[in-house]
C-alpha cells in the first residue's frame, strides 16, 4: 500500500516570513526516513501505511506547536493499495504520456 500526503503547516500570527518554522517541520520529516519532496507551497510525503505518515505529521505538528499557538494545516491524501514509489512514478507516468520530460521538482 502507499499513502501520499501533500501537507502545508503554516503558523499564523508569526509575521510575513515563516520559513524558520517550516524548516522545523521539514527537519522532522527528513529525520523520519520517509521519501518526500519539498515544494514552495508544501511537502509531499510517501509512506507504506496511514499510521506511519500520520505519526510523522503529528511529530511535525508537535514541534511547531512549541512556539506557535495557532497553526493552519492543509492536507491532501492519496491512499492506494498495492503500489509504492509513487512520488516519482506519478511524474514519470505523465512524462511518458507526453513523450518528453517536463519541469518538476526532483524527488
C-alpha positions in Angstrom: 0.0 0.0 0.0 1.1 3.6 -0.4 -0.1 6.8 1.3 0.9 10.0 -0.4 0.2 13.2 1.6 0.6 16.8 0.4 0.9 18.9 3.6 1.3 22.5 4.4 1.7 23.6 8.1 1.7 27.3 8.5 2.0 29.2 11.8 -0.4 32.1 12.0 0.5 35.4 13.6 4.2 34.9 13.2 4.9 37.6 10.5 5.4 37.6 6.8 8.2 35.1 6.6 7.7 31.7 8.3 10.5 29.6 6.7 12.2 29.2 10.1 9.1 27.4 11.4 8.6 25.4 8.2 12.2 24.2 8.5 11.4 22.7 11.9 8.7 20.6 10.4 10.8 19.6 7.4 13.5 18.5 9.8 11.1 16.1 11.5 10.0 14.8 8.0 13.6 14.4 6.9 14.7 12.6 10.0 11.8 10.1 9.6 13.5 8.5 6.6 10.3 8.6 4.5 10.5 9.7 0.9 9.5 13.3 0.5 9.7 16.3 -1.9 9.8 19.8 -0.5 7.9 22.3 -2.7 7.4 26.0 -2.4 3.8 25.5 -1.3 4.1 22.4 0.9 5.7 19.0 1.2 4.7 15.6 -0.4 5.4 12.6 1.8 5.1 8.9 1.0 4.7 6.1 3.5 3.7 2.4 3.5 0.8 3.0 5.9 -1.6 5.6 7.1 -0.3 5.4 10.6 3.3 5.8 9.6 2.7 9.0 7.7 0.3 10.4 10.3 2.8 9.8 13.1 5.4 11.9 11.2 2.9 14.7 10.7 1.9 14.5 14.3 5.5 14.9 15.4 5.9 17.9 13.0 2.8 19.5 14.4 4.0 19.0 18.0 7.4 20.6 17.1 5.6 23.6 15.6 3.2 23.8 18.5 6.0 24.5 20.9 6.3 28.1 19.5 3.0 28.6 17.6 -0.3 28.8 19.4 -2.2 28.9 16.1 -1.4 26.7 13.1 -3.2 26.3 9.7 -2.8 22.8 8.2 -3.8 21.9 4.7 -3.6 18.2 3.6 -4.4 16.3 0.5 -4.2 12.5 0.9 -4.0 9.8 -1.8 -4.3 6.2 -0.4 -3.7 3.3 -2.8 -3.4 -0.4 -2.2 -0.6 -2.4 -3.9 1.7 0.4 -5.1 4.7 2.2 -3.7 7.3 4.6 -5.1 4.5 6.8 -6.4 6.2 10.2 -5.7 8.4 9.5 -8.8 6.1 7.1 -10.6 3.2 9.6 -11.0 5.5 12.2 -12.6 7.1 9.6 -14.8 3.7 8.4 -16.0 2.7 11.9 -17.1 6.1 12.4 -18.9 5.7 9.1 -20.7 2.3 10.1 -22.0 3.8 13.4 -23.2 6.8 11.7 -24.7 9.2 14.1 -23.0 10.4 15.3 -19.7 8.7 18.3 -18.1 9.9 20.6 -15.3 9.2 19.1 -12.0 10.8 19.1 -8.6 13.1 16.1 -8.3 12.0 13.6 -5.6 
